[in-house]
Amino acid sequence: MKYCVDTSVAIKTVVTEADSDKAIRLRDAFNNAVHDLIAPDLYPTEICNVLMMLERSGKIGIGDASFFLKRFLQDPPILFDAVPLLPRALEIAQRFRQSVYDCLYVALAEREGCELVTADDKLIKAAQPTMPFVIALATLP
């Protein structure tokens, strides 16, 4: 199976939050070649930014951002060029009043014919009614 994953899912593998266990199972299944995980190529940049914000807020320790970034960069999802996705991402962002960043993941999942797994409730509520391939991490086993 192939899934598109966004940073809201990935970050739960290093910060214990609701559904972290599901994010870890998804990552482990990818590492064991059970699933393919994909993301637009802005994924590492978003991961880096979120890690920096978590470190600044004290949710992870000083120096942990660099440590976790190295780990994410060792086994990233299969990355796709975001530029060709931008026109569709913009359409989706305008339609659902979401960020283009988030809608790049939606556009990629749509193009690749797979589900987008996200923990972004705002994105799920906006897109899922007409784009059922946008699924909540919480719905995974």
The first five atom37 places (N, CA, C, CB, O) and aatype in JSON, in Angstrom:
{
  "aatype": [12, 11, 18, 4, 19, 3, 16, 15, 19, 0, 9, 11, 16, 19, 19, 16, 6, 0, 3, 15, 3, 11, 0, 9, 1, 10, 1, 3, 0, 13, 2, 2, 0, 19, 8, 3, 10, 9, 0, 14, 3, 10, 18, 14, 16, 6, 9, 4, 2, 19, 10, 12, 12, 10, 6, 1, 15, 7, 11, 9, 7, 9, 7, 3, 0, 15, 13, 13, 10, 11, 1, 13, 10, 5, 3, 14, 14, 9, 10, 13, 3, 0, 19, 14, 10, 10, 14, 1, 0, 10, 6, 9, 0, 5, 1, 13, 1, 5, 15, 19, 18, 3, 4, 10, 18, 19, 0, 10, 0, 6, 1, 6, 7, 4, 6, 10, 19, 16, 0, 3, 3, 11, 10, 9, 11, 0, 0, 5, 14, 16, 12, 14, 13, 19, 9, 0, 10, 0, 16, 10, 14],
  "atom_mask": [
    [1, 1, 1, 1, 1],
    [1, 1, 1, 1, 1],
    [1, 1, 1, 1, 1],
    [1, 1, 1, 1, 1],
    [1, 1, 1, 1, 1],
    [1, 1, 1, 1, 1],
    [1, 1, 1, 1, 1],
    [1, 1, 1, 1, 1],
    [1, 1, 1, 1, 1],
    [1, 1, 1, 1, 1],
    [1, 1, 1, 1, 1],
    [1, 1, 1, 1, 1],
    [1, 1, 1, 1, 1],
    [1, 1, 1, 1, 1],
    [1, 1, 1, 1, 1],
    [1, 1, 1, 1, 1],
    [1, 1, 1, 1, 1],
    [1, 1, 1, 1, 1],
    [1, 1, 1, 1, 1],
    [1, 1, 1, 1, 1],
    [1, 1, 1, 1, 1],
    [1, 1, 1, 1, 1],
    [1, 1, 1, 1, 1],
    [1, 1, 1, 1, 1],
    [1, 1, 1, 1, 1],
    [1, 1, 1, 1, 1],
    [1, 1, 1, 1, 1],
    [1, 1, 1, 1, 1],
    [1, 1, 1, 1, 1],
    [1, 1, 1, 1, 1],
    [1, 1, 1, 1, 1],
    [1, 1, 1, 1, 1],
    [1, 1, 1, 1, 1],
    [1, 1, 1, 1, 1],
    [1, 1, 1, 1, 1],
    [1, 1, 1, 1, 1],
    [1, 1, 1, 1, 1],
    [1, 1, 1, 1, 1],
    [1, 1, 1, 1, 1],
    [1, 1, 1, 1, 1],
    [1, 1, 1, 1, 1],
    [1, 1, 1, 1, 1],
    [1, 1, 1, 1, 1],
    [1, 1, 1, 1, 1],
    [1, 1, 1, 1, 1],
    [1, 1, 1, 1, 1],
    [1, 1, 1, 1, 1],
    [1, 1, 1, 1, 1],
    [1, 1, 1, 1, 1],
    [1, 1, 1, 1, 1],
    [1, 1, 1, 1, 1],
    [1, 1, 1, 1, 1],
    [1, 1, 1, 1, 1],
    [1, 1, 1, 1, 1],
    [1, 1, 1, 1, 1],
    [1, 1, 1, 1, 1],
    [1, 1, 1, 1, 1],
    [1, 1, 1, 0, 1],
    [1, 1, 1, 1, 1],
    [1, 1, 1, 1, 1],
    [1, 1, 1, 0, 1],
    [1, 1, 1, 1, 1],
    [1, 1, 1, 0, 1],
    [1, 1, 1, 1, 1],
    [1, 1, 1, 1, 1],
    [1, 1, 1, 1, 1],
    [1, 1, 1, 1, 1],
    [1, 1, 1, 1, 1],
    [1, 1, 1, 1, 1],
    [1, 1, 1, 1, 1],
    [1, 1, 1, 1, 1],
    [1, 1, 1, 1, 1],
    [1, 1, 1, 1, 1],
    [1, 1, 1, 1, 1],
    [1, 1, 1, 1, 1],
    [1, 1, 1, 1, 1],
    [1, 1, 1, 1, 1],
    [1, 1, 1, 1, 1],
    [1, 1, 1, 1, 1],
    [1, 1, 1, 1, 1],
    [1, 1, 1, 1, 1],
    [1, 1, 1, 1, 1],
    [1, 1, 1, 1, 1],
    [1, 1, 1, 1, 1],
    [1, 1, 1, 1, 1],
    [1, 1, 1, 1, 1],
    [1, 1, 1, 1, 1],
    [1, 1, 1, 1, 1],
    [1, 1, 1, 1, 1],
    [1, 1, 1, 1, 1],
    [1, 1, 1, 1, 1],
    [1, 1, 1, 1, 1],
    [1, 1, 1, 1, 1],
    [1, 1, 1, 1, 1],
    [1, 1, 1, 1, 1],
    [1, 1, 1, 1, 1],
    [1, 1, 1, 1, 1],
    [1, 1, 1, 1, 1],
    [1, 1, 1, 1, 1],
    [1, 1, 1, 1, 1],
    [1, 1, 1, 1, 1],
    [1, 1, 1, 1, 1],
    [1, 1, 1, 1, 1],
    [1, 1, 1, 1, 1],
    [1, 1, 1, 1, 1],
    [1, 1, 1, 1, 1],
    [1, 1, 1, 1, 1],
    [1, 1, 1, 1, 1],
    [1, 1, 1, 1, 1],
    [1, 1, 1, 1, 1],
    [1, 1, 1, 1, 1],
    [1, 1, 1, 1, 1],
    [1, 1, 1, 0, 1],
    [1, 1, 1, 1, 1],
    [1, 1, 1, 1, 1],
    [1, 1, 1, 1, 1],
    [1, 1, 1, 1, 1],
    [1, 1, 1, 1, 1],
    [1, 1, 1, 1, 1],
    [1, 1, 1, 1, 1],
    [1, 1, 1, 1, 1],
    [1, 1, 1, 1, 1],
    [1, 1, 1, 1, 1],
    [1, 1, 1, 1, 1],
    [1, 1, 1, 1, 1],
    [1, 1, 1, 1, 1],
    [1, 1, 1, 1, 1],
    [1, 1, 1, 1, 1],
    [1, 1, 1, 1, 1],
    [1, 1, 1, 1, 1],
    [1, 1, 1, 1, 1],
    [1, 1, 1, 1, 1],
    [1, 1, 1, 1, 1],
    [1, 1, 1, 1, 1],
    [1, 1, 1, 1, 1],
    [1, 1, 1, 1, 1],
    [1, 1, 1, 1, 1],
    [1, 1, 1, 1, 1],
    [1, 1, 1, 1, 1],
    [1, 1, 1, 1, 1],
    [1, 1, 1, 1, 1]
  ],
  "atom_positions": [
    [[0.85, -1.18, 0.0], [0.0, 0.0, 0.0], [0.89, 1.24, 0.0], [-0.96, 0.0, 1.23], [1.99, 1.23, 0.55]],
    [[0.4, 2.29, -0.62], [1.13, 3.55, -0.66], [0.31, 4.61, 0.07], [1.43, 3.99, -2.14], [-0.9, 4.74, -0.15]],
    [[0.99, 5.37, 0.93], [0.36, 6.47, 1.65], [1.2, 7.73, 1.47], [0.19, 6.13, 3.16], [2.43, 7.67, 1.46]],
    [[0.53, 8.85, 1.33], [1.19, 10.14, 1.43], [1.07, 10.55, 2.9], [0.54, 11.23, 0.44], [-0.02, 10.47, 3.48]],
    [[2.16, 11.0, 3.49], [2.13, 11.42, 4.89], [2.64, 12.85, 5.01], [2.98, 10.47, 5.77], [3.54, 13.26, 4.28]],
    [[2.05, 13.58, 5.92], [2.49, 14.94, 6.14], [3.26, 15.05, 7.45], [1.3, 15.9, 6.13], [3.4, 14.07, 8.18]],
    [[3.73, 16.22, 7.74], [4.58, 16.41, 8.92], [3.79, 16.23, 10.21], [5.21, 17.8, 8.9], [4.37, 15.89, 11.24]],
    [[2.48, 16.45, 10.18], [1.69, 16.27, 11.4], [1.72, 14.82, 11.86], [0.24, 16.73, 11.19], [1.59, 14.53, 13.05]],
    [[1.88, 13.9, 10.92], [2.0, 12.48, 11.24], [3.44, 12.17, 11.65], [1.58, 11.6, 10.03], [3.67, 11.53, 12.67]],
    [[4.37, 12.63, 10.86], [5.78, 12.3, 11.1], [6.26, 12.77, 12.47], [6.65, 12.92, 10.02], [6.99, 12.06, 13.15]],
    [[5.84, 13.95, 12.86], [6.35, 14.52, 14.11], [5.88, 13.7, 15.31], [5.89, 15.97, 14.25], [6.53, 13.71, 16.36]],
    [[4.76, 13.01, 15.17], [4.26, 12.17, 16.26], [5.15, 10.96, 16.52], [2.85, 11.7, 15.95], [4.96, 10.26, 17.51]],
    [[6.12, 10.71, 15.65], [7.06, 9.61, 15.9], [8.16, 10.02, 16.87], [7.67, 9.14, 14.59], [8.89, 9.17, 17.37]],
    [[8.28, 11.32, 17.14], [9.32, 11.78, 18.07], [8.76, 12.51, 19.29], [10.3, 12.68, 17.36], [9.45, 12.65, 20.3]],
    [[7.53, 12.99, 19.19], [6.88, 13.67, 20.3], [5.63, 12.86, 20.65], [6.51, 15.16, 19.93], [4.78, 12.61, 19.8]],
    [[5.53, 12.46, 21.89], [4.4, 11.64, 22.31], [3.15, 12.51, 22.39], [4.68, 10.97, 23.67], [3.03, 13.43, 23.21]],
    [[2.22, 12.18, 21.51], [0.94, 12.87, 21.42], [-0.12, 11.83, 21.15], [0.96, 13.98, 20.31], [0.18, 10.64, 21.02]],
    [[-1.36, 12.26, 21.06], [-2.43, 11.34, 20.66], [-2.08, 10.72, 19.32], [-3.8, 12.08, 20.58], [-1.66, 11.42, 18.39]],
    [[-2.25, 9.43, 19.21], [-2.01, 8.66, 18.0], [-0.54, 8.52, 17.6], [-2.75, 9.28, 16.88], [-0.24, 8.13, 16.47]],
    [[0.37, 8.83, 18.52], [1.79, 8.61, 18.24], [2.05, 7.14, 17.94], [2.65, 9.06, 19.43], [2.87, 6.82, 17.08]],
    [[1.35, 6.26, 18.64], [1.55, 4.82, 18.4], [1.21, 4.45, 16.95], [0.69, 3.99, 19.37], [1.87, 3.6, 16.36]],
    [[0.19, 5.06, 16.39], [-0.21, 4.79, 15.01], [0.82, 5.35, 14.02], [-1.59, 5.39, 14.72], [1.12, 4.71, 13.01]],
    [[1.34, 6.53, 14.32], [2.38, 7.12, 13.46], [3.64, 6.25, 13.47], [2.71, 8.56, 13.92], [4.27, 6.05, 12.44]],
    [[3.99, 5.74, 14.63], [5.18, 4.88, 14.76], [4.95, 3.57, 14.01], [5.5, 4.59, 16.25], [5.86, 3.09, 13.33]],
    [[3.76, 2.99, 14.11], [3.47, 1.75, 13.37], [3.55, 1.98, 11.86], [2.08, 1.21, 13.74], [4.06, 1.14, 11.13]],
    [[3.05, 3.12, 11.4], [3.11, 3.45, 9.98], [4.56, 3.6, 9.52], [2.31, 4.74, 9.69], [4.94, 3.09, 8.47]],
    [[5.36, 4.31, 10.31], [6.78, 4.49, 9.99], [7.5, 3.15, 9.99], [7.44, 5.45, 10.99], [8.29, 2.86, 9.09]],
    [[7.24, 2.33, 11.0], [7.9, 1.02, 11.08], [7.51, 0.12, 9.92], [7.56, 0.34, 12.41], [8.34, -0.63, 9.4]],
    [[6.25, 0.18, 9.5], [5.81, -0.61, 8.35], [6.54, -0.15, 7.09], [4.27, -0.48, 8.15], [6.9, -0.97, 6.24]],
    [[6.76, 1.15, 6.95], [7.55, 1.68, 5.83], [8.98, 1.17, 5.9], [7.53, 3.23, 5.83], [9.53, 0.72, 4.9]],
    [[9.58, 1.24, 7.07], [10.97, 0.78, 7.23], [11.12, -0.71, 6.98], [11.46, 1.12, 8.62], [12.2, -1.17, 6.63]],
    [[10.03, -1.47, 7.17], [10.04, -2.91, 6.91], [9.47, -3.25, 5.53], [9.24, -3.64, 7.98], [9.15, -4.41, 5.26]],
    [[9.35, -2.25, 4.67], [8.89, -2.41, 3.28], [7.48, -2.98, 3.17], [9.84, -3.31, 2.54], [7.15, -3.64, 2.19]],
    [[6.64, -2.71, 4.18], [5.25, -3.13, 4.12], [4.44, -2.11, 3.32], [4.67, -3.3, 5.56], [3.55, -2.48, 2.55]],
    [[4.73, -0.82, 3.51], [4.07, 0.28, 2.82], [5.11, 1.16, 2.16], [3.19, 1.1, 3.8], [6.28, 1.19, 2.57]],
    [[4.69, 1.87, 1.13], [5.47, 2.98, 0.6], [4.9, 4.25, 1.2], [5.45, 3.02, -0.97], [3.68, 4.42, 1.25]],
    [[5.76, 5.13, 1.66], [5.34, 6.45, 2.12], [5.91, 7.48, 1.16], [5.81, 6.72, 3.59], [7.07, 7.39, 0.76]],
    [[5.08, 8.45, 0.8], [5.51, 9.5, -0.12], [5.18, 10.86, 0.48], [4.84, 9.34, -1.5], [4.34, 10.98, 1.37]],
    [[5.87, 11.88, -0.03], [5.62, 13.26, 0.41], [6.22, 14.2, -0.62], [6.23, 13.52, 1.83], [7.12, 13.81, -1.37]],
    [[5.72, 15.43, -0.68], [6.37, 16.42, -1.55], [7.74, 16.77, -0.97], [5.49, 17.7, -1.69], [8.0, 16.58, 0.22]],
    [[8.61, 17.28, -1.82], [9.99, 17.52, -1.37], [10.15, 18.68, -0.4], [10.85, 17.76, -2.56], [11.27, 18.98, 0.0]],
    [[9.07, 19.34, -0.01], [9.18, 20.34, 1.06], [9.11, 19.68, 2.43], [8.07, 21.39, 0.92], [9.34, 20.34, 3.44]],
    [[8.79, 18.4, 2.47], [8.66, 17.64, 3.72], [9.87, 17.82, 4.65], [8.47, 16.16, 3.41], [9.67, 18.14, 5.82]],
    [[11.12, 17.62, 4.18], [12.25, 17.79, 5.12], [12.35, 19.2, 5.68], [13.55, 17.43, 4.42], [12.74, 19.38, 6.84]],
    [[12.01, 20.2, 4.87], [12.06, 21.59, 5.35], [11.0, 21.81, 6.42], [11.85, 22.57, 4.18], [11.27, 22.46, 7.43]],
    [[9.81, 21.28, 6.2], [8.76, 21.4, 7.21], [9.13, 20.67, 8.49], [7.44, 20.87, 6.66], [8.92, 21.19, 9.59]],
    [[9.69, 19.48, 8.35], [10.13, 18.72, 9.53], [11.15, 19.54, 10.32], [10.75, 17.35, 9.11], [11.04, 19.66, 11.54]],
    [[12.11, 20.1, 9.63], [13.16, 20.9, 10.28], [12.54, 22.07, 11.04], [14.19, 21.41, 9.25], [12.92, 22.35, 12.17]],
    [[11.6, 22.76, 10.42], [10.97, 23.9, 11.05], [10.17, 23.49, 12.29], [10.06, 24.62, 10.06], [10.26, 24.14, 13.33]],
    [[9.39, 22.41, 12.17], [8.61, 21.95, 13.32], [9.52, 21.54, 14.47], [7.7, 20.76, 12.91], [9.25, 21.86, 15.63]],
    [[10.61, 20.85, 14.15], [11.56, 20.44, 15.2], [12.15, 21.66, 15.9], [12.68, 19.59, 14.6], [12.3, 21.67, 17.13]],
    [[12.5, 22.69, 15.12], [13.03, 23.91, 15.73], [12.0, 24.55, 16.66], [13.46, 24.92, 14.63], [12.34, 24.99, 17.76]],
    [[10.74, 24.59, 16.21], [9.68, 25.17, 17.04], [9.46, 24.36, 18.32], [8.37, 25.27, 16.24], [9.23, 24.92, 19.39]],
    [[9.52, 23.03, 18.2], [9.36, 22.18, 19.38], [10.5, 22.39, 20.37], [9.3, 20.7, 18.97], [10.29, 22.39, 21.58]],
    [[11.71, 22.56, 19.85], [12.86, 22.8, 20.72], [12.72, 24.16, 21.41], [14.17, 22.74, 19.91], [12.96, 24.28, 22.61]],
    [[12.34, 25.17, 20.65], [12.16, 26.51, 21.24], [11.1, 26.53, 22.33], [11.78, 27.51, 20.16], [11.24, 27.23, 23.33]],
    [[10.04, 25.74, 22.14], [8.94, 25.73, 23.1], [9.2, 24.8, 24.29], [7.66, 25.31, 22.41], [8.42, 24.76, 25.24]],
    [[10.31, 24.06, 24.24], [10.64, 23.16, 25.33], [9.97, 21.81, 25.26], [0.0, 0.0, 0.0], [10.07, 21.02, 26.2]],
    [[9.27, 21.51, 24.16], [8.61, 20.21, 24.02], [9.6, 19.09, 23.7], [7.54, 20.28, 22.93], [9.33, 17.92, 23.93]],
    [[10.75, 19.49, 23.17], [11.88, 18.57, 23.03], [13.09, 19.29, 23.6], [12.11, 18.11, 21.52], [13.1, 20.52, 23.68]],
    [[14.11, 18.54, 23.99], [15.26, 19.13, 24.64], [16.17, 19.91, 23.69], [0.0, 0.0, 0.0], [16.09, 19.78, 22.47]],
    [[17.02, 20.73, 24.29], [18.02, 21.47, 23.52], [18.92, 20.46, 22.81], [18.87, 22.43, 24.44], [19.45, 19.54, 23.43]],
    [[19.09, 20.65, 21.5], [19.91, 19.75, 20.7], [19.13, 18.6, 20.08], [0.0, 0.0, 0.0], [19.61, 17.93, 19.17]],
    [[17.92, 18.37, 20.58], [17.11, 17.28, 20.04], [16.66, 17.54, 18.6], [15.9, 17.04, 20.92], [16.49, 16.6, 17.83]],
    [[16.46, 18.8, 18.24], [16.03, 19.1, 16.87], [17.05, 18.58, 15.88], [15.84, 20.63, 16.69], [16.69, 17.95, 14.88]],
    [[18.32, 18.82, 16.13], [19.37, 18.33, 15.23], [19.42, 16.81, 15.21], [20.73, 18.88, 15.65], [19.57, 16.2, 14.16]],
    [[19.29, 16.2, 16.38], [19.3, 14.74, 16.47], [18.15, 14.13, 15.68], [19.22, 14.3, 17.94], [18.36, 13.23, 14.87]],
    [[16.93, 14.63, 15.91], [15.76, 14.07, 15.23], [15.8, 14.37, 13.73], [14.48, 14.63, 15.84], [15.37, 13.55, 12.93]],
    [[16.31, 15.55, 13.35], [16.42, 15.87, 11.93], [17.29, 14.85, 11.21], [16.98, 17.29, 11.73], [16.94, 14.37, 10.13]],
    [[18.43, 14.51, 11.81], [19.31, 13.51, 11.2], [18.57, 12.19, 11.02], [20.57, 13.3, 12.05], [18.73, 11.51, 10.01]],
    [[17.78, 11.83, 12.0], [17.02, 10.58, 11.92], [15.98, 10.64, 10.8], [16.33, 10.29, 13.26], [15.83, 9.68, 10.04]],
    [[15.26, 11.75, 10.69], [14.28, 11.9, 9.62], [14.96, 11.87, 8.24], [13.51, 13.21, 9.79], [14.41, 11.31, 7.29]],
    [[16.13, 12.45, 8.15], [16.82, 12.5, 6.85], [17.4, 11.15, 6.45], [17.93, 13.53, 6.89], [17.67, 10.93, 5.27]],
    [[17.59, 10.26, 7.39], [18.11, 8.92, 7.07], [17.08, 8.07, 6.34], [18.55, 8.22, 8.34], [17.44, 7.32, 5.43]],
    [[15.84, 8.16, 6.72], [14.78, 7.34, 6.13], [13.55, 8.17, 5.79], [14.4, 6.2, 7.07], [12.48, 7.94, 6.35]],
    [[13.7, 9.14, 4.89], [12.53, 9.95, 4.56], [11.56, 9.17, 3.67], [12.95, 11.27, 3.86], [11.94, 8.15, 3.08]],
    [[10.33, 9.64, 3.58], [9.44, 9.06, 2.58], [10.04, 9.29, 1.18], [7.99, 9.68, 2.68], [10.99, 10.05, 1.03]],
    [[9.48, 8.64, 0.2], [9.88, 8.91, -1.18], [9.41, 10.32, -1.5], [9.28, 7.84, -2.21], [8.23, 10.63, -1.38]],
    [[10.34, 11.18, -1.9], [10.03, 12.59, -2.1], [9.77, 12.9, -3.57], [11.17, 13.48, -1.57], [10.48, 12.42, -4.46]],
    [[8.73, 13.71, -3.81], [8.34, 14.12, -5.15], [8.49, 15.63, -5.29], [6.89, 13.69, -5.46], [8.24, 16.37, -4.34]],
    [[8.91, 16.07, -6.45], [9.08, 17.49, -6.74], [7.76, 18.22, -6.53], [9.59, 17.69, -8.19], [6.73, 17.84, -7.09]],
    [[7.79, 19.25, -5.73], [6.58, 20.01, -5.4], [6.16, 20.96, -6.52], [6.79, 20.79, -4.13], [4.97, 21.27, -6.64]],
    [[7.09, 21.42, -7.33], [6.77, 22.44, -8.33], [5.64, 22.01, -9.27], [8.01, 22.77, -9.15], [4.72, 22.8, -9.49]],
    [[5.67, 20.81, -9.84], [4.56, 20.43, -10.72], [3.21, 20.31, -10.0], [4.88, 19.12, -11.4], [2.16, 20.36, -10.64]],
    [[3.24, 20.17, -8.7], [2.01, 20.05, -7.91], [1.4, 21.4, -7.55], [2.3, 19.28, -6.64], [0.24, 21.47, -7.14]],
    [[2.16, 22.47, -7.71], [1.71, 23.78, -7.24], [0.4, 24.27, -7.85], [2.77, 24.79, -7.52], [-0.45, 24.75, -7.11]],
    [[0.19, 24.16, -9.16], [-1.1, 24.64, -9.68], [-2.3, 23.94, -9.04], [-1.15, 24.44, -11.19], [-3.28, 24.59, -8.67]],
    [[-2.23, 22.63, -8.9], [-3.34, 21.9, -8.27], [-3.43, 22.21, -6.79], [-3.16, 20.38, -8.48], [-4.53, 22.36, -6.25]],
    [[-2.29, 22.32, -6.12], [-2.29, 22.66, -4.69], [-2.93, 24.03, -4.46], [-0.85, 22.65, -4.14], [-3.67, 24.22, -3.49]],
    [[-2.66, 24.96, -5.35], [-3.27, 26.29, -5.23], [-4.78, 26.21, -5.39], [-2.68, 27.25, -6.27], [-5.52, 26.85, -4.63]],
    [[-5.26, 25.43, -6.37], [-6.7, 25.26, -6.55], [-7.35, 24.69, -5.28], [-6.99, 24.34, -7.76], [-8.38, 25.17, -4.82]],
    [[-6.72, 23.66, -4.74], [-7.26, 23.01, -3.55], [-7.23, 23.98, -2.36], [-6.46, 21.72, -3.22], [-8.19, 24.06, -1.6]],
    [[-6.12, 24.7, -2.21], [-5.99, 25.66, -1.11], [-7.05, 26.75, -1.2], [-4.58, 26.29, -1.11], [-7.64, 27.13, -0.19]],
    [[-7.28, 27.24, -2.39], [-8.3, 28.28, -2.56], [-9.7, 27.73, -2.27], [-8.24, 28.86, -3.98], [-10.51, 28.39, -1.62]],
    [[-9.97, 26.52, -2.74], [-11.29, 25.91, -2.56], [-11.61, 25.67, -1.08], [-11.36, 24.6, -3.33], [-12.72, 25.91, -0.63]],
    [[-10.6, 25.18, -0.34], [-10.84, 24.79, 1.04], [-10.29, 25.78, 2.06], [-10.24, 23.45, 1.29], [-10.38, 25.54, 3.27]],
    [[-9.71, 26.88, 1.59], [-9.16, 27.91, 2.47], [-8.11, 27.32, 3.42], [-10.28, 28.58, 3.27], [-8.14, 27.56, 4.63]],
    [[-7.19, 26.55, 2.83], [-6.09, 25.92, 3.57], [-4.78, 26.47, 3.0], [-6.15, 24.35, 3.47], [-4.78, 27.17, 1.99]],
    [[-3.68, 26.14, 3.65], [-2.39, 26.61, 3.15], [-1.98, 25.82, 1.91], [-1.31, 26.51, 4.24], [-2.33, 24.64, 1.77]],
    [[-1.24, 26.45, 1.04], [-0.7, 25.76, -0.13], [0.24, 24.65, 0.34], [0.05, 26.75, -1.07], [0.3, 23.58, -0.28]],
    [[0.98, 24.89, 1.42], [1.88, 23.87, 1.96], [1.12, 22.57, 2.24], [2.57, 24.37, 3.24], [1.53, 21.5, 1.8]],
    [[0.01, 22.68, 2.97], [-0.78, 21.5, 3.3], [-1.4, 20.87, 2.05], [-1.89, 21.86, 4.3], [-1.48, 19.65, 1.94]],
    [[-1.81, 21.71, 1.14], [-2.49, 21.2, -0.06], [-1.54, 20.58, -1.06], [-3.25, 22.32, -0.73], [-1.98, 19.87, -1.97]],
    [[-0.25, 20.81, -0.92], [0.72, 20.06, -1.74], [0.62, 18.57, -1.44], [2.16, 20.56, -1.49], [0.73, 17.74, -2.34]],
    [[0.41, 18.24, -0.19], [0.25, 16.83, 0.2], [-1.04, 16.26, -0.4], [0.24, 16.69, 1.74], [-1.05, 15.12, -0.87]],
    [[-2.1, 17.04, -0.37], [-3.38, 16.61, -0.94], [-3.21, 16.39, -2.44], [-4.5, 17.66, -0.67], [-3.65, 15.37, -2.98]],
    [[-2.57, 17.35, -3.12], [-2.37, 17.24, -4.56], [-1.52, 16.03, -4.92], [-1.72, 18.52, -5.1], [-1.79, 15.36, -5.91]],
    [[-0.5, 15.76, -4.13], [0.34, 14.59, -4.39], [-0.45, 13.3, -4.21], [1.56, 14.6, -3.47], [-0.37, 12.41, -5.06]],
    [[-1.19, 13.18, -3.13], [-1.99, 11.98, -2.91], [-3.01, 11.79, -4.02], [-2.7, 12.05, -1.54], [-3.22, 10.68, -4.51]],
    [[-3.63, 12.87, -4.43], [-4.6, 12.8, -5.52], [-3.93, 12.31, -6.8], [-5.25, 14.19, -5.75], [-4.43, 11.39, -7.46]],
    [[-2.81, 12.91, -7.15], [-2.1, 12.52, -8.38], [-1.63, 11.07, -8.34], [-0.92, 13.44, -8.61], [-1.69, 10.37, -9.35]],
    [[-1.16, 10.63, -7.18], [-0.6, 9.29, -7.06], [-1.66, 8.22, -6.75], [0.46, 9.27, -5.97], [-1.35, 7.03, -6.69]],
    [[-2.9, 8.66, -6.57], [-3.98, 7.71, -6.33], [-3.86, 6.96, -5.02], [0.0, 0.0, 0.0], [-4.13, 5.76, -4.95]],
    [[-3.45, 7.67, -3.98], [-3.3, 7.03, -2.67], [-3.96, 7.9, -1.6], [-1.81, 6.79, -2.34], [-4.42, 9.0, -1.88]],
    [[-3.98, 7.39, -0.39], [-4.55, 8.15, 0.72], [-3.5, 9.09, 1.31], [-5.08, 7.21, 1.8], [-2.32, 8.77, 1.38]],
    [[-3.97, 10.26, 1.71], [-3.14, 11.18, 2.5], [-3.49, 10.93, 3.95], [-3.37, 12.69, 2.08], [-4.64, 11.11, 4.36]],
    [[-2.5, 10.54, 4.73], [-2.69, 10.34, 6.16], [-2.21, 11.61, 6.86], [-1.92, 9.06, 6.7], [-1.07, 12.04, 6.68]],
    [[-3.09, 12.21, 7.64], [-2.76, 13.44, 8.32], [-3.37, 13.47, 9.72], [-3.25, 14.65, 7.52], [-4.36, 12.79, 10.0]],
    [[-2.77, 14.25, 10.59], [-3.32, 14.49, 11.92], [-3.83, 15.94, 12.01], [-2.26, 14.21, 13.02], [-4.13, 16.43, 13.1]],
    [[-3.91, 16.6, 10.87], [-4.35, 17.99, 10.79], [-5.88, 18.03, 10.71], [-3.71, 18.71, 9.57], [-6.45, 17.88, 9.62]],
    [[-6.53, 18.22, 11.85], [-7.99, 18.19, 11.9], [-8.64, 19.23, 11.0], [-8.45, 18.39, 13.33], [-9.68, 18.98, 10.4]],
    [[-8.02, 20.39, 10.92], [-8.58, 21.46, 10.08], [-8.6, 21.03, 8.61], [-7.76, 22.77, 10.26], [-9.58, 21.26, 7.9]],
    [[-7.52, 20.42, 8.17], [-7.44, 19.95, 6.79], [-8.44, 18.82, 6.54], [-6.01, 19.47, 6.46], [-9.1, 18.79, 5.51]],
    [[-8.54, 17.9, 7.49], [-9.48, 16.78, 7.35], [-10.91, 17.3, 7.23], [-9.35, 15.82, 8.55], [-11.65, 16.88, 6.34]],
    [[-11.3, 18.2, 8.11], [-12.67, 18.73, 8.1], [-12.97, 19.48, 6.81], [-12.89, 19.65, 9.29], [-14.1, 19.42, 6.31]],
    [[-11.99, 20.17, 6.27], [-12.21, 20.94, 5.06], [-12.26, 20.06, 3.81], [-11.12, 21.98, 4.9], [-13.14, 20.22, 2.97]],
    [[-11.33, 19.13, 3.7], [-11.17, 18.4, 2.44], [-11.89, 17.06, 2.37], [-9.73, 18.16, 2.2], [-12.39, 16.68, 1.3]],
    [[-11.97, 16.35, 3.47], [-12.46, 14.97, 3.43], [-13.87, 14.81, 2.86], [-12.44, 14.41, 4.8], [-14.12, 13.82, 2.17]],
    [[-14.81, 15.73, 3.1], [-16.14, 15.51, 2.55], [-16.18, 15.31, 1.02], [-17.02, 16.67, 2.91], [-17.01, 14.56, 0.51]],
    [[-15.29, 15.97, 0.3], [-15.27, 15.82, -1.16], [-14.01, 15.1, -1.65], [-15.37, 17.18, -1.82], [-13.92, 14.75, -2.82]],
    [[-13.07, 14.88, -0.78], [-11.83, 14.19, -1.12], [-11.62, 13.09, -0.08], [-10.6, 15.19, -1.17], [-10.8, 13.26, 0.83]],
    [[-12.34, 11.99, -0.2], [-12.31, 10.96, 0.84], [-10.98, 10.27, 1.03], [-13.33, 9.95, 0.55], [-10.8, 9.5, 1.97]],
    [[-10.03, 10.52, 0.14], [-8.69, 9.93, 0.29], [-7.88, 10.68, 1.33], [-7.96, 9.94, -1.05], [-6.78, 10.24, 1.67]],
    [[-8.38, 11.79, 1.85], [-7.73, 12.5, 2.96], [-8.27, 11.85, 4.23], [-8.02, 14.08, 2.93], [-9.44, 12.0, 4.58]],
    [[-7.4, 11.12, 4.92], [-7.85, 10.36, 6.09], [-7.09, 10.77, 7.35], [-7.68, 8.86, 5.84], [-5.95, 11.22, 7.29]],
    [[-7.74, 10.61, 8.45], [-7.15, 10.94, 9.75], [-6.25, 9.81, 10.22], [-8.24, 11.23, 10.79], [-6.6, 8.64, 10.11]],
    [[-5.09, 10.17, 10.74], [-4.21, 9.19, 11.34], [-4.97, 8.35, 12.37], [-3.0, 9.89, 12.0], [-4.75, 7.15, 12.48]],
    [[-5.85, 8.98, 13.1], [-6.62, 8.31, 14.15], [-7.44, 7.13, 13.63], [-7.53, 9.3, 14.82], [-7.78, 6.24, 14.4]],
    [[-7.75, 7.12, 12.33], [-8.57, 6.03, 11.78], [-7.76, 4.8, 11.42], [-9.31, 6.51, 10.57], [-8.33, 3.76, 11.11]],
    [[-6.43, 4.9, 11.45], [-5.59, 3.74, 11.14], [-5.6, 2.78, 12.31], [-4.15, 4.17, 10.81], [-5.79, 3.18, 13.45]],
    [[-5.38, 1.49, 12.01], [-5.34, 0.51, 13.1], [-4.14, 0.72, 14.0], [-5.32, -0.91, 12.55], [-3.96, -0.02, 14.97]]
  ]
}
